């Protein structure tokens, strides 16, 4: 349900390229923006050692105040500032006029060139060379500023540029190009907001594109490198303010809002009782009703450059997301009214795609259609009509959601391909305490399975031949059943679903077991459902399948998606910014994968996974959803199993085989997610291997890299501290160790995320295929005579009443439509090159090879989808499996 972008952002050109960021203010007053700063203070040893050469402020040639050596060269700096736009968060006032005057005076940006060398006489940092940049022109939304310097021949290489923003509002710097040196231009990629000097006197520091390991850092930059990281870490005190760039850790203590309503109190996630990854610290005040929790505030802090930006051509995703959560979702509640109102018949569900829902008029006519054209396709009489786009799955086969073979196929090529497992032990048995949860033995017997198979094979032989598979949500859900059943409008079971691998390579569902633990003075209840050939049995099977799909939907959203690709990733981002300098090659390798993650995670804490939010109000676990996510983290998550090959082996879906492609033999040969994913995994790993081996030719460089070791230690002991003593953390002693670690992180942020995100609307947009909640218990669970007769008289009505309500369904459909959409500003893995990579011929060549292999994968996927022998991705009414194609068009 989260994140509308694939995670690999990079740019190939030095000027006029797209920026990283998406939404906040254009020229907003930034306050105490503390990152990459140089403190001009007598208390700063770096500045105490530096002498300054101040140049005059004329908009042309800059002459130093101190004596300049006769032999010097003229260097021109071209600064690109991305023009931001108003509208969503921008407020321009008198400061804008003052800034225009500064532009005319040529005093907009003060630049200081920093040498990589020390002064040989004093053994101190060489004096910087200062000059004011003035505005010269505007190109396609980019504003160009120029400054000229006279650089002594003995100045040495420029290693960094200090920037002071003379405007009254912050500016977004794209890059700086220094031209005039004999060895060619020096490129400085900024892609960052620079605060106003009137808000914060500290200068920003931007390093050139050349990568350095800490031990290889030029001596003239070492102190600056260390000071930069210290500023990014902060001191762990106080409330973080908008515009700051401090990265720190905290527990998930901001999901609830007990000061607004005690019913919105939620436990802290993170710690011994409820293990969880850490989030970025915000430091907000504590709740009065529960001091362990943070107060809710309108804006959730994220470090300035992690947030969406109001860059002119990068506003689509941000505006859409904010409009979705702050306007559309509340408006649906007002229009529908009754939160428990269901769909009386299936035609009412179809009307969402044919007729739509008339939305209340807004002050700005056509606002909905402008922001969400995919949802608002109709305007009648000046009024917006919300009409959902028919998902491709339903477009191809209107009854796809009813078919058992499609139900089974989607475990391999659907929205959640991470749950299907091989059955290796029989009989099935729970690991939960029988005193609390009842007898552990499954009600799915050998006789039931063999009867469903048709007597063609014994269960023992089927297990030996690896023919039986399971969706097992029994032990993870059963501990929550009592609590969830205490909530209004939802129910829950522990569930097991058994599948048989047919000779054609497809799966066939055999049996579903639903279990209720002992509760309310009643013993454990469990029942097995099969696809019987009588009407009653057929309808009970459909209802049982609806419950299993609700379980799978919740697990997908809370574990496969949120926990594994968003929540567990945030500590990687925080540690990368706290411990790895922007000059570090591993920082530049991983940083493109982290685009927007922290901002979207903050939006999720605000509107998706928060108390009373969309997840809690629309998914079966209700208010216990995040506790379920914590339980899954505690019991199932380990870092090394986030690697695709090990994940497949752990689930019994593959075994190691050195003679097989990718070194693995798949248990199910036609497993679209695994087949495409393993190619993508290998492509990413080969790219990471080339990259790491270039910067770490000697294994000793890995062990001696203090930043790298601190980064990996912090991820384990702070970011994932509740798992620090658990297995699964690789050592970091060799380049091979680093390759595996970096590949896992890159895979999770790209391939894994794409597989569980971009198919959300295609597979769940027609919600009967993947209902997010089951609102009624099975009619066969200890029914009254009236309940049973009602089911027999009109089973369709019972199924519709089990499905989500109209409000639940439409809210989730709207969210899925927006968040699974490929936006126009999206950037794709391997599409464009990072500037620092382009400056290194070896890395540039490795990236070109990487990009070329990704293009080959596109063709391989298309070829597989057209192969009639691959029944899980080709057939009547089947949507081709394209979730791991590296490049996709908007939409």
Secondary structure, DSSP 8 states (H G I E B T S, - for coil): ---SS-S------SSS---S---S-TT----S--SSEE--STT-HHHHT--EE-B---SS---BSS---SSEEEEEEEEEEE-B--SSS----HHHHHHHHHHHHT-SEEEEEEESSB-TTT-SB--EEEEEEEEEEEETTEEEEEEEEEEEGGG--EEEEEEEE-SSS-EEEEEEEEE--TT--EEEEEEEEE-BTTT---EEEEE-S----GGGS-TTTHHHHHHHHHHHH--S-S---TT-----EE-B--S--TTT-GGG----BSSSSS----EE-----B-SS-TTSB---SS----GGGS---BGGG-HHHHHHHHIIIIIHHHHHHHH--TT---SSHHHHHHHHHT-EE----SSTTHHHHH-TTT--EEETTEEEE-----HHHHH-TTGGG-HHHHHHHHHHSS-TTS-EE--SSS-B--S-HHHH---B-S--HHHHHHHHTSSS-HHHHHHTT-EEEEE-HHHHHTTHHHHHTSTT----EEEEEEEE-TTS-EEEEEEEEEE-SBTTB--EEEEE---SSHHHHHHHHHHHHHHHHHHHHHIIIIIIIIIIIIHHHHHHHHHHHHS-TTSHHHHHHGGGGTTHHHHHHHIIIIISSTTSHHHHHSTTGGGHHHHHHHHHHHH--GGGGSHHHHHHHTTSEEE-TTSGGGEEESSS--HHHHHHHHHHHHHHHHHHHHHHHH-SSTHHHHH-HHHHHHHHHIIIIITGGGTTSS-----SSHHHHHHHHHHHHHIIIIIHHHHHTTHHHHHSSGGGS-S---S--TTSS--HHHHHHHHH-HHHHHHHHS--HHHHHHHHHHHHHHTS--TT---TTTS--HHHHTSHHHHHHHHHHHHHHHHHHHHHHHHHT-TT-TTTSSTT-----TT-S-----
